[in-house]
Amino acid sequence: MDQTRTPAARTAATPTTLLDLAKRINDEHRLCTRYARAGLAHALRAGRLLLEAKRRCVHGEWRTWLVEHFDASATTAQVYM
């Protein structure tokens, strides 16, 4: 157990009732949902931009361009696209 935290701090961080626990669970669930949606929106925008980059590449240059300029794998690019 973390000895640096006071008993009051441990009590504040730990839900004391099932209702407190339910509130914390639902708060975390709402945050998870919010950020998952935001992540999906970013992935979709990245996909559209990747499609535009691919369209602008000369035939046969796409894979080379992708390796040189995209920070993730070609598989991730395909998923986004």
PyMOL commands that place a pseudoatom at each C-alpha (Angstrom):
pseudoatom trace, name=CA, resn=MET, resi=1, chain=A, elem=C, hetatm=0, pos=[0.000, 0.000, 0.000]
pseudoatom trace, name=CA, resn=ASP, resi=2, chain=A, elem=C, hetatm=0, pos=[1.178, 3.537, -0.733]
pseudoatom trace, name=CA, resn=GLN, resi=3, chain=A, elem=C, hetatm=0, pos=[2.462, 4.849, 2.593]
pseudoatom trace, name=CA, resn=THR, resi=4, chain=A, elem=C, hetatm=0, pos=[2.666, 8.448, 1.325]
pseudoatom trace, name=CA, resn=ARG, resi=5, chain=A, elem=C, hetatm=0, pos=[-1.097, 8.878, 1.082]
pseudoatom trace, name=CA, resn=THR, resi=6, chain=A, elem=C, hetatm=0, pos=[-3.013, 9.914, 4.164]
pseudoatom trace, name=CA, resn=PRO, resi=7, chain=A, elem=C, hetatm=0, pos=[-5.996, 7.871, 5.375]
pseudoatom trace, name=CA, resn=ALA, resi=8, chain=A, elem=C, hetatm=0, pos=[-8.274, 10.736, 4.294]
pseudoatom trace, name=CA, resn=ALA, resi=9, chain=A, elem=C, hetatm=0, pos=[-6.823, 10.662, 0.772]
pseudoatom trace, name=CA, resn=ARG, resi=10, chain=A, elem=C, hetatm=0, pos=[-7.280, 6.892, 0.558]
pseudoatom trace, name=CA, resn=THR, resi=11, chain=A, elem=C, hetatm=0, pos=[-10.882, 7.257, 1.725]
pseudoatom trace, name=CA, resn=ALA, resi=12, chain=A, elem=C, hetatm=0, pos=[-11.615, 10.001, -0.811]
pseudoatom trace, name=CA, resn=ALA, resi=13, chain=A, elem=C, hetatm=0, pos=[-10.187, 7.910, -3.656]
pseudoatom trace, name=CA, resn=THR, resi=14, chain=A, elem=C, hetatm=0, pos=[-12.017, 4.724, -2.651]
pseudoatom trace, name=CA, resn=PRO, resi=15, chain=A, elem=C, hetatm=0, pos=[-15.796, 4.597, -3.114]
pseudoatom trace, name=CA, resn=THR, resi=16, chain=A, elem=C, hetatm=0, pos=[-17.453, 4.017, 0.250]
pseudoatom trace, name=CA, resn=THR, resi=17, chain=A, elem=C, hetatm=0, pos=[-20.827, 2.720, -0.926]
pseudoatom trace, name=CA, resn=LEU, resi=18, chain=A, elem=C, hetatm=0, pos=[-22.178, 0.783, -3.862]
pseudoatom trace, name=CA, resn=LEU, resi=19, chain=A, elem=C, hetatm=0, pos=[-23.854, 3.996, -5.075]
pseudoatom trace, name=CA, resn=ASP, resi=20, chain=A, elem=C, hetatm=0, pos=[-20.492, 5.794, -4.979]
pseudoatom trace, name=CA, resn=LEU, resi=21, chain=A, elem=C, hetatm=0, pos=[-18.944, 2.904, -6.865]
pseudoatom trace, name=CA, resn=ALA, resi=22, chain=A, elem=C, hetatm=0, pos=[-21.733, 2.972, -9.468]
pseudoatom trace, name=CA, resn=LYS, resi=23, chain=A, elem=C, hetatm=0, pos=[-21.202, 6.695, -10.009]
pseudoatom trace, name=CA, resn=ARG, resi=24, chain=A, elem=C, hetatm=0, pos=[-17.466, 6.208, -10.547]
pseudoatom trace, name=CA, resn=ILE, resi=25, chain=A, elem=C, hetatm=0, pos=[-18.083, 3.278, -12.899]
pseudoatom trace, name=CA, resn=ASN, resi=26, chain=A, elem=C, hetatm=0, pos=[-20.542, 5.291, -14.974]
pseudoatom trace, name=CA, resn=ASP, resi=27, chain=A, elem=C, hetatm=0, pos=[-18.253, 8.337, -15.027]
pseudoatom trace, name=CA, resn=GLU, resi=28, chain=A, elem=C, hetatm=0, pos=[-15.425, 6.174, -16.379]
pseudoatom trace, name=CA, resn=HIS, resi=29, chain=A, elem=C, hetatm=0, pos=[-17.749, 4.563, -18.921]
pseudoatom trace, name=CA, resn=ARG, resi=30, chain=A, elem=C, hetatm=0, pos=[-18.899, 7.978, -20.194]
pseudoatom trace, name=CA, resn=LEU, resi=31, chain=A, elem=C, hetatm=0, pos=[-15.289, 9.147, -20.539]
pseudoatom trace, name=CA, resn=CYS, resi=32, chain=A, elem=C, hetatm=0, pos=[-14.368, 5.944, -22.364]
pseudoatom trace, name=CA, resn=THR, resi=33, chain=A, elem=C, hetatm=0, pos=[-17.240, 6.401, -24.811]
pseudoatom trace, name=CA, resn=ARG, resi=34, chain=A, elem=C, hetatm=0, pos=[-16.420, 10.067, -25.395]
pseudoatom trace, name=CA, resn=TYR, resi=35, chain=A, elem=C, hetatm=0, pos=[-12.768, 9.426, -26.143]
pseudoatom trace, name=CA, resn=ALA, resi=36, chain=A, elem=C, hetatm=0, pos=[-13.473, 6.339, -28.247]
pseudoatom trace, name=CA, resn=ARG, resi=37, chain=A, elem=C, hetatm=0, pos=[-15.747, 8.448, -30.462]
pseudoatom trace, name=CA, resn=ALA, resi=38, chain=A, elem=C, hetatm=0, pos=[-13.102, 11.164, -30.706]
pseudoatom trace, name=CA, resn=GLY, resi=39, chain=A, elem=C, hetatm=0, pos=[-10.495, 8.553, -31.636]
pseudoatom trace, name=CA, resn=LEU, resi=40, chain=A, elem=C, hetatm=0, pos=[-12.743, 7.157, -34.343]
pseudoatom trace, name=CA, resn=ALA, resi=41, chain=A, elem=C, hetatm=0, pos=[-13.290, 10.638, -35.780]
pseudoatom trace, name=CA, resn=HIS, resi=42, chain=A, elem=C, hetatm=0, pos=[-9.501, 11.155, -35.960]
pseudoatom trace, name=CA, resn=ALA, resi=43, chain=A, elem=C, hetatm=0, pos=[-9.048, 7.766, -37.650]
pseudoatom trace, name=CA, resn=LEU, resi=44, chain=A, elem=C, hetatm=0, pos=[-11.673, 8.630, -40.261]
pseudoatom trace, name=CA, resn=ARG, resi=45, chain=A, elem=C, hetatm=0, pos=[-10.041, 11.987, -41.005]
pseudoatom trace, name=CA, resn=ALA, resi=46, chain=A, elem=C, hetatm=0, pos=[-6.621, 10.326, -41.249]
pseudoatom trace, name=CA, resn=GLY, resi=47, chain=A, elem=C, hetatm=0, pos=[-8.136, 7.814, -43.682]
pseudoatom trace, name=CA, resn=ARG, resi=48, chain=A, elem=C, hetatm=0, pos=[-9.522, 10.545, -45.908]
pseudoatom trace, name=CA, resn=LEU, resi=49, chain=A, elem=C, hetatm=0, pos=[-6.150, 12.297, -45.906]
pseudoatom trace, name=CA, resn=LEU, resi=50, chain=A, elem=C, hetatm=0, pos=[-4.345, 9.044, -46.689]
pseudoatom trace, name=CA, resn=LEU, resi=51, chain=A, elem=C, hetatm=0, pos=[-6.696, 8.456, -49.629]
pseudoatom trace, name=CA, resn=GLU, resi=52, chain=A, elem=C, hetatm=0, pos=[-5.902, 11.947, -50.907]
pseudoatom trace, name=CA, resn=ALA, resi=53, chain=A, elem=C, hetatm=0, pos=[-2.150, 11.324, -50.542]
pseudoatom trace, name=CA, resn=LYS, resi=54, chain=A, elem=C, hetatm=0, pos=[-2.480, 8.006, -52.407]
pseudoatom trace, name=CA, resn=ARG, resi=55, chain=A, elem=C, hetatm=0, pos=[-4.440, 9.702, -55.183]
pseudoatom trace, name=CA, resn=ARG, resi=56, chain=A, elem=C, hetatm=0, pos=[-1.637, 12.266, -55.594]
pseudoatom trace, name=CA, resn=CYS, resi=57, chain=A, elem=C, hetatm=0, pos=[1.148, 9.688, -55.764]
pseudoatom trace, name=CA, resn=VAL, resi=58, chain=A, elem=C, hetatm=0, pos=[2.452, 8.586, -59.113]
pseudoatom trace, name=CA, resn=HIS, resi=59, chain=A, elem=C, hetatm=0, pos=[1.633, 4.934, -59.871]
pseudoatom trace, name=CA, resn=GLY, resi=60, chain=A, elem=C, hetatm=0, pos=[4.010, 2.688, -57.922]
pseudoatom trace, name=CA, resn=GLU, resi=61, chain=A, elem=C, hetatm=0, pos=[5.112, 5.371, -55.415]
pseudoatom trace, name=CA, resn=TRP, resi=62, chain=A, elem=C, hetatm=0, pos=[2.411, 4.895, -52.786]
pseudoatom trace, name=CA, resn=ARG, resi=63, chain=A, elem=C, hetatm=0, pos=[4.099, 2.241, -50.610]
pseudoatom trace, name=CA, resn=THR, resi=64, chain=A, elem=C, hetatm=0, pos=[7.409, 4.118, -50.604]
pseudoatom trace, name=CA, resn=TRP, resi=65, chain=A, elem=C, hetatm=0, pos=[5.676, 7.371, -49.729]
pseudoatom trace, name=CA, resn=LEU, resi=66, chain=A, elem=C, hetatm=0, pos=[3.720, 5.659, -46.963]
pseudoatom trace, name=CA, resn=VAL, resi=67, chain=A, elem=C, hetatm=0, pos=[6.829, 4.104, -45.385]
pseudoatom trace, name=CA, resn=GLU, resi=68, chain=A, elem=C, hetatm=0, pos=[8.683, 7.423, -45.487]
pseudoatom trace, name=CA, resn=HIS, resi=69, chain=A, elem=C, hetatm=0, pos=[5.881, 9.681, -44.248]
pseudoatom trace, name=CA, resn=PHE, resi=70, chain=A, elem=C, hetatm=0, pos=[3.345, 7.721, -42.170]
pseudoatom trace, name=CA, resn=ASP, resi=71, chain=A, elem=C, hetatm=0, pos=[4.211, 6.980, -38.530]
pseudoatom trace, name=CA, resn=ALA, resi=72, chain=A, elem=C, hetatm=0, pos=[2.225, 3.731, -38.375]
pseudoatom trace, name=CA, resn=SER, resi=73, chain=A, elem=C, hetatm=0, pos=[2.121, 0.536, -40.414]
pseudoatom trace, name=CA, resn=ALA, resi=74, chain=A, elem=C, hetatm=0, pos=[0.683, 0.008, -43.886]
pseudoatom trace, name=CA, resn=THR, resi=75, chain=A, elem=C, hetatm=0, pos=[-1.958, -2.189, -42.228]
pseudoatom trace, name=CA, resn=THR, resi=76, chain=A, elem=C, hetatm=0, pos=[-3.043, 0.717, -40.035]
pseudoatom trace, name=CA, resn=ALA, resi=77, chain=A, elem=C, hetatm=0, pos=[-3.220, 2.952, -43.099]
pseudoatom trace, name=CA, resn=GLN, resi=78, chain=A, elem=C, hetatm=0, pos=[-5.460, 0.375, -44.816]
pseudoatom trace, name=CA, resn=VAL, resi=79, chain=A, elem=C, hetatm=0, pos=[-7.753, 0.240, -41.782]
pseudoatom trace, name=CA, resn=TYR, resi=80, chain=A, elem=C, hetatm=0, pos=[-8.027, 4.034, -41.702]
pseudoatom trace, name=CA, resn=MET, resi=81, chain=A, elem=C, hetatm=0, pos=[-8.695, 4.146, -45.424]
for i in range(1, 81): cmd.bond("trace and resi %d" % i, "trace and resi %d" % (i + 1))
show_as sticks, trace
zoom trace
